[in-house]
Amino acid sequence: MTRVLILYIVRNSGHHTAARYLETAFRKQCPDVETRCVDLLAHLHPKWGKIIERMYMTTIRRTPELWEALYDNFWVERLTRRLRQLVQKGKSESLQRLMAEFNPDAVVCTQAYPFAVIASFAARQASRIPLLGVTTDFVPHRFWVMNNGTNPRYVVPTDSAAARLIWLGVNESRICVFGIPVPATAALGGPLEKGRVLVMGGGRALGIRCRTIKRLDRCPNDFTIDVVCGTNRHLRKRLMRCRQSFQHRIRIRGYVRNAVELMHRSDLMITKPGGVTLAEAICAGVPLLLVRPLPGQEKGNAEVLVHHGAALHVRNEYDVNRSVTTLLNNRKLLIMMRDKALALARPDAADRIVRHVLNLVSEQEST
């Protein structure tokens, strides 16, 4: 039986969501393939993993300019190279046990940290196990690039993302442009005029605030506000307390697993630009209004979608109601944004990645 290890970090993140979509695609296409989906940071460092996650969330919330300065920085990469080699050395006992017990025929990583750890492990073991890095943002950062002689392979969402990796030193032959994994339900979207505006902020709803919803409620258009609060219980409680004061009909949800279905039922989506969320949205063909991107990766995602005409970026939260009104009153613009989104969509990304991994395993076995 073929065994595929799928690694991510941080539960309920975009990396985790992409990993789950890949695991589902493996089970659907090849029921005889055994998969295991693991948060590698939590697995290797249970206590430190929680501390690191808390530090990251605190940094992007309170000092986003610091994270933006550190993210994808050439000098940070050079100065921390030795430290990262120690942290990502790939010889911890828990990793050795995981690899020995599961004995994978291939490893797929949806985040750069587990990708670096497994690359280091493979280099130490002189292993030729196929290693695939699936980038879940539209602009891959330099920490994906491995220089330890393992020559891993990459999956990226666009040709421009592939060009970025090539510029960083990755051989073109080791890059596939398949897209970001999305669920099978993310079939290409249909017509508009559904009377619903969807508001999302990722799994933790970091991209939306109660005042954002209140601004949206000032729009004169008739629509239902559909808010996904994710794991942000504070936001959900605040909205529940003041829901009677809203002029529009409002639906308040917690963490959902049917986000793509909600996108299909919406005329417009207001969201922060997480990579997996955007990949789902463009497959659903829903026009996008981007607010409060996290520094670093999400800022790059926003620039890509705006450049292709699939989204508008509202830099001032006070302009949300005016922007929504303008879009809903301009059907031609909404249709154009939907068509631009669908032109970028890759709804078969997960299936193509699965086939690619199985081909790599077959090639490895034949040699």
C-alpha positions as CSV (number, residue, x, y, z in Angstrom):
1,M,0.0,0.0,0.0
2,T,1.3,3.5,-0.9
3,R,1.6,5.8,2.1
4,V,1.6,9.6,1.8
5,L,2.5,11.8,4.7
6,I,0.9,15.3,4.6
7,L,2.4,17.9,6.8
8,Y,1.2,21.4,7.8
9,I,1.5,23.7,10.9
10,V,-1.2,25.5,13.0
11,R,-4.6,23.9,13.2
12,N,-7.5,25.6,11.4
13,S,-5.1,27.7,9.3
14,G,-5.0,27.9,5.5
15,H,-2.1,25.4,5.6
16,H,-4.2,23.0,7.5
17,T,-7.2,23.5,5.2
18,A,-5.1,22.8,2.1
19,A,-3.7,19.6,3.8
20,R,-7.2,18.4,4.5
21,Y,-8.3,19.0,0.9
22,L,-5.3,17.0,-0.3
23,E,-6.1,14.2,2.1
24,T,-9.7,14.1,0.8
25,A,-8.5,14.1,-2.8
26,F,-6.2,11.1,-2.1
27,R,-9.0,9.1,-0.5
28,K,-11.4,9.9,-3.3
29,Q,-9.1,9.1,-6.2
30,C,-7.1,6.2,-4.6
31,P,-8.9,4.5,-1.7
32,D,-6.0,2.1,-1.4
33,V,-3.5,4.9,-0.6
34,E,-2.9,5.4,3.1
35,T,-2.5,9.1,4.2
36,R,-1.6,10.7,7.5
37,C,-2.1,14.4,8.1
38,V,0.1,15.9,10.8
39,D,0.8,19.3,12.4
40,L,4.5,18.8,12.4
41,L,5.3,21.8,14.7
42,A,2.8,20.5,17.4
43,H,4.1,16.9,16.9
44,L,7.8,17.8,17.3
45,H,7.5,20.6,19.9
46,P,4.1,20.4,21.7
47,K,4.9,23.2,24.2
48,W,7.1,25.4,21.9
49,G,4.6,25.1,19.1
50,K,1.9,26.8,21.2
51,I,4.3,29.5,22.3
52,I,5.5,30.2,18.7
53,E,1.9,30.3,17.4
54,R,0.9,32.8,20.2
55,M,4.0,34.9,19.4
56,Y,3.1,35.0,15.7
57,M,-0.5,35.9,16.3
58,T,0.6,38.7,18.8
59,T,3.1,40.1,16.3
60,I,0.7,40.3,13.4
61,R,-2.0,41.8,15.5
62,R,0.0,44.4,17.6
63,T,3.1,45.1,15.5
64,P,2.3,44.2,11.9
65,E,5.0,46.5,10.6
66,L,7.6,44.3,12.4
67,W,6.3,41.1,10.7
68,E,6.2,42.9,7.4
69,A,9.9,43.9,7.8
70,L,10.9,40.3,8.7
71,Y,8.8,38.5,6.1
72,D,10.6,37.3,3.0
73,N,13.6,39.5,3.8
74,F,16.9,38.7,2.1
75,W,19.1,39.7,5.1
76,V,16.8,37.9,7.6
77,E,17.2,34.7,5.5
78,R,21.0,35.1,5.4
79,L,21.4,36.0,9.1
80,T,19.1,33.2,10.4
81,R,20.3,30.5,8.0
82,R,22.5,28.8,10.7
83,L,19.8,29.1,13.3
84,R,17.2,27.6,11.0
85,Q,19.5,24.7,10.2
86,L,19.7,23.9,13.9
87,V,15.9,24.3,14.4
88,Q,15.1,22.4,11.2
89,K,17.8,19.8,11.5
90,G,15.4,16.9,11.1
91,K,16.9,14.4,13.6
92,S,14.6,14.7,16.6
93,E,13.5,11.4,18.1
94,S,9.8,12.1,17.5
95,L,10.5,12.8,13.8
96,Q,12.5,9.6,13.6
97,R,9.6,7.6,15.1
98,L,7.1,9.2,12.8
99,M,9.0,8.4,9.7
100,A,9.9,4.9,10.9
101,E,6.4,4.0,12.0
102,F,4.5,5.4,9.0
103,N,7.3,4.8,6.5
104,P,5.9,7.1,3.9
105,D,6.5,6.6,0.1
106,A,6.1,10.4,-0.4
107,V,5.8,13.5,1.8
108,V,3.7,16.6,0.9
109,C,4.1,19.8,2.8
110,T,1.7,22.8,2.7
111,Q,4.0,25.1,4.8
112,A,7.7,25.9,4.6
113,Y,8.7,24.8,8.1
114,P,7.8,21.1,7.7
115,F,9.2,21.2,4.1
116,A,12.6,22.4,5.5
117,V,12.5,19.7,8.3
118,I,11.8,16.8,5.9
119,A,14.4,18.1,3.4
120,S,17.0,18.1,6.2
121,F,15.9,14.7,7.3
122,A,16.2,13.4,3.7
123,A,19.6,14.9,3.4
124,R,20.8,13.3,6.6
125,Q,19.4,9.9,5.7
126,A,20.5,10.1,2.1
127,S,16.9,9.3,1.3
128,R,15.4,9.7,-2.2
129,I,11.8,9.9,-0.9
130,P,9.7,12.2,-3.1
131,L,9.2,15.5,-1.3
132,L,6.6,18.0,-2.6
133,G,6.1,21.6,-1.3
134,V,2.6,23.0,-2.0
135,T,2.6,26.8,-1.7
136,T,-0.7,28.1,-0.4
137,D,0.0,31.8,-1.3
138,F,0.2,33.5,-4.6
139,V,3.7,34.9,-4.0
140,P,6.0,32.1,-2.6
141,H,8.6,33.4,-0.1
142,R,12.4,32.7,-0.1
143,F,12.2,30.4,2.9
144,W,10.7,27.7,0.6
145,V,14.0,27.3,-1.2
146,M,16.2,24.4,-0.1
147,N,20.0,24.4,-0.7
148,N,20.9,21.1,0.9
149,G,21.1,19.0,-2.3
150,T,17.7,17.2,-1.8
151,N,16.1,18.8,-4.9
152,P,12.5,18.7,-3.7
153,R,9.6,19.6,-6.0
154,Y,7.1,22.4,-5.8
155,V,3.5,23.1,-6.7
156,V,2.6,26.8,-7.2
157,P,-0.7,28.6,-8.1
158,T,0.4,30.7,-11.1
159,D,3.1,31.2,-13.7
160,S,4.2,34.3,-11.9
161,A,4.7,32.3,-8.7
162,A,6.8,29.8,-10.7
163,A,8.9,32.7,-12.0
164,R,9.4,33.9,-8.5
165,L,10.8,30.5,-7.4
166,I,13.0,30.3,-10.5
167,W,14.4,33.8,-9.6
168,L,15.1,32.5,-6.1
169,G,17.2,29.7,-7.6
170,V,14.8,26.7,-8.0
171,N,15.2,24.7,-11.2
172,E,12.3,25.2,-13.5
173,S,11.9,21.4,-14.1
174,R,11.0,20.9,-10.5
175,I,8.1,23.3,-10.5
176,C,4.5,22.5,-11.5
177,V,1.8,25.1,-11.9
178,F,-1.3,23.2,-10.6
179,G,-2.9,25.8,-8.3
180,I,-3.8,25.9,-4.6
181,P,-5.8,22.9,-3.3
182,V,-9.6,23.5,-3.1
183,P,-12.4,21.0,-2.4
184,A,-14.3,19.2,-5.1
185,T,-17.3,21.4,-4.4
186,A,-15.4,24.4,-5.7
187,A,-16.8,24.0,-9.2
188,L,-16.8,27.0,-11.4
189,G,-19.4,29.6,-10.3
190,G,-22.7,30.5,-11.8
191,P,-24.8,33.6,-12.2
192,L,-24.9,36.5,-9.7
193,E,-28.0,38.2,-8.2
194,K,-28.4,36.0,-5.1
195,G,-29.0,38.8,-2.7
196,R,-26.3,37.9,-0.2
197,V,-23.0,39.5,0.8
198,L,-20.5,37.1,2.5
199,V,-18.1,38.4,5.1
200,M,-15.1,36.2,6.1
201,G,-11.8,36.7,7.9
202,G,-10.1,33.3,7.8
203,G,-10.4,30.6,10.4
204,R,-9.8,33.1,13.2
205,A,-11.8,36.0,11.6
206,L,-8.8,38.3,11.9
207,G,-9.7,40.3,8.9
208,I,-13.1,41.5,10.1
209,R,-14.3,43.6,13.0
210,C,-17.8,44.4,14.4
211,R,-17.5,47.9,13.0
212,T,-16.8,46.5,9.5
213,I,-20.2,44.8,9.6
214,K,-21.8,48.0,10.9
215,R,-20.3,49.9,8.1
216,L,-21.6,47.3,5.6
217,D,-25.1,47.7,7.2
218,R,-25.2,51.3,6.0
219,C,-25.5,50.3,2.4
220,P,-28.9,51.2,0.9
221,N,-29.1,48.0,-1.2
222,D,-31.3,45.1,-0.1
223,F,-29.2,42.0,0.7
224,T,-28.5,39.5,3.5
225,I,-25.3,39.9,5.4
226,D,-23.7,36.4,6.0
227,V,-20.9,36.6,8.5
228,V,-18.5,33.7,9.2
229,C,-16.8,34.4,12.5
230,G,-14.6,31.3,12.5
231,T,-13.1,30.6,15.9
232,N,-13.4,34.2,17.0
233,R,-16.0,33.8,19.7
234,H,-15.6,37.4,20.9
235,L,-16.7,38.7,17.5
236,R,-19.6,36.3,17.3
237,K,-20.8,37.3,20.7
238,R,-20.6,41.0,19.9
239,L,-22.6,40.5,16.7
240,M,-25.2,38.4,18.4
241,R,-25.7,41.1,21.1
242,C,-26.3,43.9,18.6
243,R,-28.0,41.9,15.7
244,Q,-31.4,43.5,16.5
245,S,-30.0,46.9,15.6
246,F,-29.0,45.9,12.0
247,Q,-31.1,47.2,9.2
248,H,-30.2,44.3,6.9
249,R,-31.0,40.7,7.5
250,I,-27.9,39.1,9.1
251,R,-26.7,35.5,9.4
252,I,-24.0,34.9,12.0
253,R,-22.0,31.7,11.8
254,G,-19.0,30.2,13.7
255,Y,-16.4,28.0,12.2
256,V,-17.7,26.4,9.0
257,R,-16.6,23.6,6.8
258,N,-18.9,24.5,3.9
259,A,-17.3,27.9,3.0
260,V,-17.3,27.2,-0.7
261,E,-21.0,26.6,-0.7
262,L,-21.5,29.9,1.0
263,M,-19.4,31.6,-1.6
264,H,-21.5,30.1,-4.4
265,R,-24.6,31.6,-2.7
266,S,-23.1,35.1,-2.6
267,D,-23.0,38.1,-5.0
268,L,-20.0,39.6,-3.3
269,M,-17.5,38.5,-0.7
270,I,-15.6,40.7,1.8
271,T,-12.5,39.0,3.2
272,K,-8.9,39.3,4.2
273,P,-6.8,37.7,1.4
274,G,-5.7,34.4,2.7
275,G,-4.3,32.2,-0.1
276,V,-6.7,29.2,0.3
277,T,-9.7,31.5,0.8
278,L,-8.9,33.3,-2.4
279,A,-8.4,30.1,-4.3
280,E,-11.8,28.9,-3.2
281,A,-13.4,32.2,-4.0
282,I,-12.1,32.5,-7.5
283,C,-13.3,28.9,-8.3
284,A,-16.7,29.9,-7.0
285,G,-16.5,33.0,-9.2
286,V,-17.5,35.4,-6.4
287,P,-16.3,39.0,-6.8
288,L,-14.0,40.0,-4.0
289,L,-13.6,43.1,-1.8
290,L,-10.4,42.7,0.2
291,V,-9.9,44.3,3.6
292,R,-7.2,44.4,6.2
293,P,-4.6,42.0,4.6
294,L,-2.1,40.6,7.1
295,P,1.4,41.9,6.4
296,G,3.7,39.7,4.2
297,Q,2.0,36.9,2.4
298,E,-1.6,38.3,2.4
299,K,-0.4,41.7,1.1
300,G,1.1,39.8,-1.9
301,N,-2.0,37.8,-2.4
302,A,-4.1,41.0,-2.6
303,E,-1.8,42.6,-5.1
304,V,-2.0,39.5,-7.4
305,L,-5.8,39.4,-7.3
306,V,-6.2,43.1,-7.8
307,H,-3.7,43.1,-10.7
308,H,-5.8,40.4,-12.5
309,G,-9.0,42.4,-11.9
310,A,-10.7,39.7,-9.8
311,A,-10.7,41.9,-6.6
312,L,-10.8,45.4,-5.2
313,H,-8.7,46.3,-2.2
314,V,-10.3,48.7,0.3
315,R,-7.5,50.3,2.2
316,N,-9.7,52.4,4.5
317,E,-12.3,50.4,6.4
318,Y,-14.6,53.4,6.4
319,D,-15.0,53.0,2.6
320,V,-16.6,49.5,2.9
321,N,-20.2,50.7,2.6
322,R,-19.5,53.0,-0.4
323,S,-17.5,50.3,-2.2
324,V,-20.1,47.6,-1.7
325,T,-22.9,50.0,-2.9
326,T,-20.8,50.9,-6.0
327,L,-20.2,47.3,-6.9
328,L,-23.8,46.1,-6.3
329,N,-25.1,48.9,-8.4
330,N,-22.7,48.1,-11.3
331,R,-23.7,44.7,-12.6
332,K,-21.2,44.9,-15.5
333,L,-18.3,45.4,-13.1
334,L,-19.4,42.5,-11.0
335,I,-19.6,40.2,-14.0
336,M,-16.2,41.4,-15.2
337,M,-14.7,40.6,-11.8
338,R,-16.4,37.2,-11.8
339,D,-15.0,36.4,-15.2
340,K,-11.5,37.5,-14.2
341,A,-11.7,35.3,-11.1
342,L,-12.8,32.3,-13.1
343,A,-9.9,32.9,-15.5
344,L,-7.5,32.4,-12.6
345,A,-9.4,29.4,-11.1
346,R,-7.9,26.0,-10.9
347,P,-10.6,23.8,-9.4
348,D,-8.8,20.6,-10.2
349,A,-5.6,21.5,-8.3
350,A,-5.9,18.9,-5.6
351,D,-6.6,16.1,-8.1
352,R,-3.6,17.1,-10.2
353,I,-1.4,17.2,-7.1
354,V,-2.5,13.7,-6.1
355,R,-1.8,12.3,-9.6
356,H,1.6,14.0,-9.6
357,V,2.5,12.6,-6.2
358,L,1.5,9.1,-7.3
359,N,3.5,9.4,-10.5
360,L,6.6,10.5,-8.4
361,V,6.1,7.4,-6.3
362,S,5.9,5.1,-9.3
363,E,9.0,6.7,-10.8
364,Q,10.8,6.2,-7.6
365,E,9.8,2.5,-7.3
366,S,10.8,1.8,-10.9
367,T,14.3,3.0,-10.2
